[in-house]
Amino acid sequence: MMTALNQREKALEEKYFLDFERAIRVRDRRNRILAAWAAQVIGRADRSAYVEEVIKAGQTEPGDDDVLLKVLGDLLGANVPVDKATLREKMRALLFVAAEQLEAEE
């Protein structure tokens, strides 16, 4: 027999995992949007290949630094005037865009 406390713990655990899964989906979507934008800015004709490069860079280590450094390096390599703080702010703004897109799809 499940007590009220056990039921509450189970519900909180399920909510935690759903929230965690959603956060991962939002971040993945944000990275895809960022990569598509960067591909356009640097003039990459193979946009989908570039998106996959960025996604792969984002899977190396936890956090956003790998994606940030990959895109920053590519932008600077294409002589696009951008700095780390500006790109980080772009990533933050796109996080909200990604969340809104996923919300609209659900």
Helices and strands as residue ranges (DSSP letters): H 4-42, H 47-58, H 65-77, H 84-105
